[in-house]
Amino acid sequence: MADNVTLPGTGAVIASDEVTDVTLGTVQTQFIKLMDGTLGSTNKLVVNSAGAISIAAPDVSSSTSFTAAAQTLNGAINGNSTAFVQITGTWAGTIVFEGTVDGTNYFSVNAVVPTTGALATSTTANGQWAVDVSGLSNFQCRHSVHTSGTAVVNLRLSARDALIGLDQPLPAGSNSIGSVTLNAGSNTIGVVKAAALGYTANPTAVANGVQQNLMLDKVGRLVTVSSHVRDMVGTQVTTLTTTTPTTVVTAAGASVFADITSLILSNGSTTATAATLSDGTTSYVFNLPAGGGLVSNFSPPLKATTANTAWTLTCGTAVSSVYCNIVYVKNL
């Protein structure tokens, strides 16, 4: 259509059929439709709500063969968000994954193994990896060490949704959360089954603040301070007849504390006496009437002051027999 044409019956003037950013006034601006050249086609130019043309970056693929150190396979990001790497062939050496922001200085980036979620900044074997390259100008695979053979490296850059992964790997152990279900019709998580480790012996102690597994016994019962795994519970029975200190709980071993949970004393004589229980540092005195006794349960346990130390019991008066029954737990 020609410029400055008056539409019949309306008086409106078509100013121009050219693309313009002029301010609309009394003159009307004609809009044009850009298509792929076929009338009625659905393959039309897309403009977003801000008036900008939406352009989807196409996936870009490239490949090469590494046969020497320092060789690279480099891809310019150009709006893509995820890089996928596949390495095949028979080779020995090291291939590193690197990115750059300024296009010159490269640094290591984490690549995720899709089947396991494991993170790696390099590889010495064939496999597949996905890399979040959002914000980078370039991504590359570099053959930092070459020993032998040929590594075939395939790189594909994609504008699909960016990779979602953990910043750090899970700590050592089973790392099993169990089954997670999503309640139908709602955005809430249903049943989450948490797993922990079962023990029949004390695990290795860790420093203060270091992550540790929940401790269960071998049938899944939670171990608490006031009790312990059955395998770590000990009992000892002793008969005293003199005023000499007598071991009633044997030293539990290096780095192990013998903490008493139950104490039963019985005086089998016709003479009253006092019985002194000691871990070598702290002493506890119990009065035993003639023919009498006592039962004491400790929650939390009566803790030993130092590790690998025996408990002793001493009678204040020589009697024919004092019976001592002790239940204790081995703690770290």
ABEGO torsion letter per residue (X at the ends): XBBGBBBBGAGBBBABABBBABBBBABBBBBBBBBAGBBGBABBBBBBAAGBBBBBBBBBBBBBBBABBGBBBBBBAGGBABBBBBBBEBBBEBBBBBBBAAGABBBBBBBBBAAAGBBBABBABBEBBBBBABGBABBBBBBABBABEBBBBBBBBBABBBBBBBABBBBBEAGBAEBBBBBBGBABBBBBBBBBBBBABBBBBBBBGBBBBBBBBAAGBBBBAABBBAAABBBBBBBBABABBBBABBBAEBGBBBBBABBBBBBABABBBBBBBBAGABBBBBBBBBGBBBBBBBOBBBBBABBGBBBBBBBABBBABBBBBBBBBBBX
